[in-house]
Amino acid sequence: MENLTYYIVFLLMLIIGVFVLKKVAGCMIKFVVTIVLIVVMAALWYFFLREGATPPTL
């Protein structure tokens, strides 16, 4: 009976962990995408839009 209790507790912890991970992962993905977009916009400004900047040559 003791093993059954551990098994049930493990299943509950697994279900709760997956639920929390899904909630946090969705937020983290949005956060990472936002940071990447900010970095890209800052790089575009730095290389192309600041005063006196010359575009890089290929």
Phi, psi and omega in degrees: 000328181294321178296323178296321178297315178298321179296316179295317179297319179298316179297317178297317179296321179295315180295314179296319179298317179295318179298314180294319180298320179296319179294315182289320182296320178299318179291320181294322179296316178298320180296314181295317179298318179298315179298318179297317179296320178296319179295318179296316180296320178295320179294318178299317179297315184296317185273332188240327191254346180287155185295129178083003182283140174251135181296146179294147179265147181264000000 
